[in-house]
Amino acid sequence: MVNKMELKVMTFNLRVFVPQDGENAWPYRVDKVSKMILDHSPLIVGTQEGALFMLEGLEKRLPAYRWTGKGRRGGMEDEFCAIFYRYDELEIVDEGQFWLSETPEEPGSISWNSDFPRICTWTHFRVKKSGQEFIHYNTHLDHISQEARENGIQLIWERISKHYEEKKLPIILTGDFNSKPDNQVVQFLRGEIASSKAMLKDSYSVLEGDIGRTYHHEFSGGTSGEPIDYIFTTPNVEIVKTVVDRRKIEEAFPSDHYPVVSTLLIENKY
């Protein structure tokens, strides 16, 4: 018996609270971010750059959602790669977090000339009604060191690959990769590099023409450029639709990143 379900997933870099952003600082954007999420009503949202108070404020505005994850310095400290999920529809089977370093289980660890500690949060979900299961990975790669990005994504792939081999479940990877499509980080995941054994599907593959930018410096907007925010899936996931939402909410951008939203079909065999 094969069951299929539609799953809408979003990746959204929230832009951490920086007082110098003025009218674009977090307190003026939190309602806009929540409206953007509610407009799409995804089942899961991979977020980046959320500090604890930001995530708590967002959760209050998203009553159907809860979130999971820890800070990049351990515990509740610093930025999170939190995963928001609809708790009326999903339950957590297992979860974890590791650091993108040579000592991935050590909180706050840094390697490969990374500017900050970098993390990957993952959650194994079960759909309450159907019993279907899937795993969601969410990350934010370093913005300075290409070495850190390449080693970090290989570490993430190793963890995804192990989960996939053991559980045969659909796996989704979301994040801000700080990498354009021609970067080896993205090419590695697509299996386009000779040394790569990765075989993930890029959700942008269903888009025609130029994808355009997903990051806009200083809330400047615009479409020209290339993406750095992505949604990838294992081969047993069908990508139906992907959109980059470049709308303003109440005449201002919710973040300096545009959210990326994909509609997927996943299946489990029993």
Secondary structure, DSSP 8 states (H G I E B T S, - for coil): -EEEEEEEEEEEE-----GGGGGGSHHHHHHHHHHHHHHH--SEEEEESB-HHHHHHHHHH-TTEEEE--BTTSTT-S-B--EEEETTTEEEEEEEEEESSSSTTSTT---TT-SS--EEEEEEEEETTT--EEEEEEEE--SS-HHHHHHHHHHHHHHHHHHHHHH---EEEEEE-S--TTSHHHHHHTT-STT-----EEGGGG--S----SB-GGG-----S---EEEEE-TTEEEEEEEE----BTTB-SSSB--EEEEEEEEEE-
